[in-house]
């Protein structure tokens, strides 16, 4: 049957299949026409060329190879145009992400409003969902790619994309609400841990040991007092390990603008922490300034690693 494959899209589809699937296709009738229809439908629906035929042929093959349904059932339930959109979004194509948000953004926003509560704004929920859908899971080191593909890449094309979005949105927002009580702890704890360790100023070491609870509380209060957008971008950078480029892509910002937004959020946090520490500790101004300078320098180093 490989001799009947005529172009790049068909060839990449065939090449992406294992022996068992190839044998099933050989035994089926009319699959060539169904494949051609699947390859052409996205261009007809979207009138764009986000992915070439060869690329999309390979994506189709991967979904078929990973599924355990029969060939006929797979073709019957395949939504080629919607799978094409999801594949383009997974590759970070900005125009595809904008089309996705035009199609599903209003429904996502309505769902977010149902799940919002004090300390968990609807806009924050939407941005957390966008990070999950388009930037990938957390866990990568600063400057590295996320530890896995974005969630949108898991859409198989079997069934309506809108239904998949509804389920994914609801599950994500439920998880966010469950974890809300601990959502800010990683930020406060992480900022506490960047205070200098062995070999640093002994007085500051003593300060850290004796006033750890005050530092934790001051940072937690400063985080809680941040503007929601500043709090979210800090969380995405410090906890979710998103790079400047990924943050820019999420908010449709130039890289330099995203860097300034992160710097503004960082400064707002430091200013808030300084004011709260001053109220909590009876420190001389120069000692408080020294502690905050060390904290700021460690944050600068982290940001510099991301910007490299």
N, C-alpha and C positions, 0 to 999 in steps of 0.2 A: 504493500500500500504506500510505502514511502515514495515510490515513483510517481504517485498521483499528486504528491504535494508540490504546489507550484510556486508559492512565494514565501517571503520571510515569515509572515504571520503563521501560515500553516506549518512551515518547517520548524519554527520554534515551538509550536504547540506539540508537534509529533516528537521532537527531540526531548521535550520535558517529561514525557511519559515513560513509565516502566514497561516491562515486557507484558505484564498481565493486562494493563489498560490498553496497550496496543492491540493485543489479541482480541479484546472485547470490541474495540472499534472496528477491527477487520471483520468481525462477525456481524456487526450492526450495519444497517442500511441507511443511507442518507446523511451520515454524520458530516460528510464534507460540506454539504449545503448548510447544515446547522452551524458548523464552525465558521463558514464564510459570513453567515448572517450575524453571528456573535461578534466577529471582527469588525463588521461594517456598522453595526447599530450605534456604537458610541459617537461616531462622526455624524451620523444622521440626527441623533438626539441633541448632542451638545454643539455641533458645528465647530469643533476645535480639534487640535492635534496635540494634546497634552502628552500622550504616549504614542510611539510608533506601533505599527501592526506587529512587528516582531516582538516588541516588549510586551504588548498585551497578549499575544499568543502564548508567550511563556507564562504569564500570570494565569491565564485560563488553564494551562496544563498543570500548574502547581496546585490549583484548587481541585481539579479533577483527580489528580494523583493522591491528594491528601484525604479525599472523601471516600466513604465506603458504600455509597449508594450505587444503584445500577446506572448504567450509561444513560438509558432512556429517562430515568427519574432526574438525573443531574441536568440533562438538557432541558427537561420540562420546567424545572424550577429556577433555571439560570436567569438572572437579570443583568445582561451584559453591560448596558449603559451605566447602571448604578455601580457595578463592580469596577468599571473603568474610572468612574469618578472617585471611588474609594482608593483605588490604586494610585491615582494622581495625587490625592491628598496625602497618602502615606509617604510619597516621595517629596513632599513639601512644596508642591507647585502652588504658588500663591493664588493664581486665578482659579484653580480647582477648589482650594479652601474657601475662597470668597463665594464661589457658586454653592458649595455645601452649606455655608452659613446663610445664604439667601434662601435656600430651600428649607432648612431645618432650624434656623436660628430663632425664629419667633416661638416655635413650639418648645425648644430648649429653654428659652427665657421664661415662658409660662410655667414650665415644670420647676425651674429654679425658684420662682416666687412661691410656689407651694411648699418648698423645703426650707426656705430661709427662716432664720430665727435670730434672736439677739446674738451678735458676735459672729454670725455666719450669713453675710449678705448674699442676695441673689447674684449680684455681679461677681462676687468671689467664687461662688459655685460654678458659674459659667466659665470663668477663666481656668479654674481647676479642671473642669471637663475638657476644655480646649487643650490644655497641656497634656492630658492623658490621651486624647484622640490623636493629636498631631505631633507631639514632641517625644512621646515615648515614656516608659516607666522611669522612675528615679533609680539612683544607685550608681551612676557613673561618677568617676572622679572629675573634678573641675577640668575643663578643657577637652574632655573626652565625649564621645557620643553616648546617648542613653544606653542602658543595659538591656536592649531589646527593641523591637519595632514598635511604632506607635499603635495604639489600640485600633485605629481605623483599618490597619492592615489585617486584622482578624476577621473582617467581614468577608464571607466566602462567596457572595453573589447568589446564594441560594435563598430566595425570598426577598421581600421588599427591604430596601435600605432604610426606609422610614421606620419600619417596625424594629429593625436592629438598633437604630438610634434611640428609639423610645426606651427599649430595654436597657441599653448601656447607660443612658442618661439617668434613669431611675436608680439603677444599681449603684452608680457612682455617687449620686446625691445621698443615698441611704448610707453608704460607707462614710461619706463626709460628716454626716450628722452623728454617726456612731463614734467617730474619732474626734469630734469637736473639742471635747474637754481636754484632750491632750495635744490639740493642734499646734498650740503656741509653745509647748514645752521644749521641742527640739531646738527652736530658735533661741530661747533664753538659755538653755543648757549649753548650746553650741557657742554662744557668745561668752558665757562664763569660762568655758574650757580654753578659749584663745588667750586668756590672761597668761602671762609668762610663767614658765615652769622653772626647773632647776637651772642655776647659773645666773638667774636674773637678780634684780635688786632685792636683797633680803627683807627690806621693810615692806616691799610690795608683796613678797611671798607671805609674810605675816598678815598683811592686809587681806590677802585672798583667803587665807585659812580662817581668820577670825571673823571676817565679814562675808563669808560665802552666801549666807542666807540673804543678806542685804543686797548683794549683787544680783542674785537670782530674782529676788522680788522686784528690784528696780528695773531690771531688763524686762521681766514679765509685764510690769505695769507700762513700761515704755512701748513695748510691742502692742499691748492692748489699746494704747492711746493713739497709735499711728492711724493715719488715714487708711481706709480699707485697701486702696490701690497700692499704697506703699507697703503695707503689711503683706499683701499677696506677692508682690514682686520680690520682696526679701525672702519670703518662704520658698518661692520657686527657685531662687538662686542658691540659698544657703541649705535648704532642706531637700528640695527635689533635684538640686545640682544642675539646673538648666544653665546653659552658657548664655553669653550676651547675644549671640546670633539666634539662639532658640527663643529667647525672650522677645527679641525684635520681631521674629517671625510670628509669634503668638499675637502680638499687639499691632502688627503691620507697621512697625517702626524701623527707621534706618538704624544701623548698628550703633552709630554715635549717639542717636537720640535714646536708644535703649540703655546705653552706658550711663548717660546723664540721669535718666530716670532712676536707675539703680543707685547711683551716687547720691541723688537727692533723698531717696528713702533711707539710705545708710546714715546720712547726716542727720535726718530727722530722728532716727533711732538714738544716735549718740547724744544729740541735744536733750532728748527726753530722758535718757538714762542719767545724764549729768545732773539735771535738775532734781531728779528723784533721789539720786545718791547724796546730793548736797543736803537734802532734807533728812535723810536717814542717818548719815554719818557725821560725827563731829570732827571732820577732817579739816586741816588747814587747806586753803584753796589750792596751794601749789601741790600738795600730795594728791588731792582729787584730780587736778589737771594732769599729773604724771600718770596716774592710773588710766585715765581716759585716753591719753595719748598712746599708751601702750596698746590699749584695746583697739584704737583706731588704726594703728600701724599694722596690727595683725589682720584686721579687716582689709586694709589696703593690699597686703600681700596676697590675700585670697582672691581679691578682684583682679590683681595683676596677672595671676596665674590663668584666670579665665580669659583675660584679654589677649594673651599671647597667641 
